[in-house]
Amino acid sequence: MTRLGFALLVTLVAAGCGGNSGPAATPAPSANAWAVVNGKEISKDDVEKAYRRNAPAPDQPQPSEEEAYTAKLNLLNELIVQELLLSKAAELKIELPAAELDKGYEEAKKDIAPAQYEAELKQRNLTAADMKEDLRRNLLAQKVVDQEVVAKATPADQEVTSFFETNKAQFNRTEDAIRLAQIVITPVREPQRTNRSGDDASTAQEATAKAQMIMQRLKDGVPFGDLAADFSEDGESAQRGGDLGFVPVSALRQAPAQLSNAVMKANPGQVQLVSNNGAHTIVLVVAKDKAGQKDLSMPEVKEGITSMLKNRREQLLRASYLTNLRNDAQVNNLLAKQIAQSGGKVPAAAPAAKP
């Protein structure tokens, strides 16, 4: 039995005059449960709320039932991971101060007029309390990742120096360059798995909904690298959290004009969504660098190497940390079981209450 929070309670019951004892039977999930994590239910309502937060607006093209349930399965898996992280937060006594939550909530909706925000909530059948609770869970889960993964990923100075000496030729730029990270979404199924969640849009509608969902997650403060590793459909860059390194300006000019112009005009830290023929590229401008010989004494060089090495290690540590959390947990994904057992049919009701 795992030590993570919400472990199932085991009760010893006397049996007969001999005093034999044994664990009580695990209670069956409720009819509304779509998953059970260490004895704690994730309900259909929890997933439906998460779906409504990210689904296309009613005036946008709507996904098919199968596409909607694919998205719901992915959201359920995210909620399972989130529940494991929240349990870990309780174990580690990590807390989210109310003032920090309030600040994060105001920051998340600062670019939306109050009337528009209220209309959007009403349209999606959500409340401000729903949005705030979602943000609370996201921020608290991120605190666990920050403490258990991010804080341990920073490379030592010697590692940075060694990388520079080994790759010194890369730092003699013959032209200006821009360091980019990307999340690629296409409207066609890829021949093989490209990201760690297995999420892969297969139609234009699904790709558009996925792009909108990722942009919303970015607004909510989810790190770009995490979203790229989870959702990008470019297998090579997804493994690096979307990092493309420094791209020469001459190479950028050969890219489609819409993408090239968006990147060239953006400032470091800005994210651009570029859409073309049903495909979408979410690109982050990380840094811009001038031509010339670079030296490790230059802050931008040292910071760039440190950031790149840290990102690589973060992706590896995060994957192993979350895998171990799940391995040590008792997880029962009832929705996934029902869909698999029915041959991929869309559920007519909540999954049957099976342990």
Secondary structure as GFF3:
##gff-version 3
##sequence-region A 1 355
A	DSSP	beta_strand	33	37	.	.	.	ID=ss1
A	DSSP	beta_strand	40	43	.	.	.	ID=ss2
A	DSSP	alpha_helix	44	54	.	.	.	ID=ss3
A	DSSP	alpha_helix	65	92	.	.	.	ID=ss4
A	DSSP	alpha_helix	98	108	.	.	.	ID=ss5
A	DSSP	alpha_helix	114	123	.	.	.	ID=ss6
A	DSSP	alpha_helix	128	148	.	.	.	ID=ss7
A	DSSP	three_ten_helix	150	152	.	.	.	ID=ss8
A	DSSP	alpha_helix	157	166	.	.	.	ID=ss9
A	DSSP	three_ten_helix	168	171	.	.	.	ID=ss10
A	DSSP	beta_strand	172	173	.	.	.	ID=ss11
A	DSSP	beta_strand	177	185	.	.	.	ID=ss12
A	DSSP	alpha_helix	204	219	.	.	.	ID=ss13
A	DSSP	alpha_helix	224	231	.	.	.	ID=ss14
A	DSSP	alpha_helix	235	238	.	.	.	ID=ss15
A	DSSP	beta_strand	243	248	.	.	.	ID=ss16
A	DSSP	alpha_helix	249	252	.	.	.	ID=ss17
A	DSSP	alpha_helix	257	265	.	.	.	ID=ss18
A	DSSP	beta_strand	271	276	.	.	.	ID=ss19
A	DSSP	beta_strand	279	289	.	.	.	ID=ss20
A	DSSP	beta_strand	292	293	.	.	.	ID=ss21
A	DSSP	alpha_helix	299	327	.	.	.	ID=ss22
A	DSSP	beta_strand	331	333	.	.	.	ID=ss23
A	DSSP	alpha_helix	334	341	.	.	.	ID=ss24
###
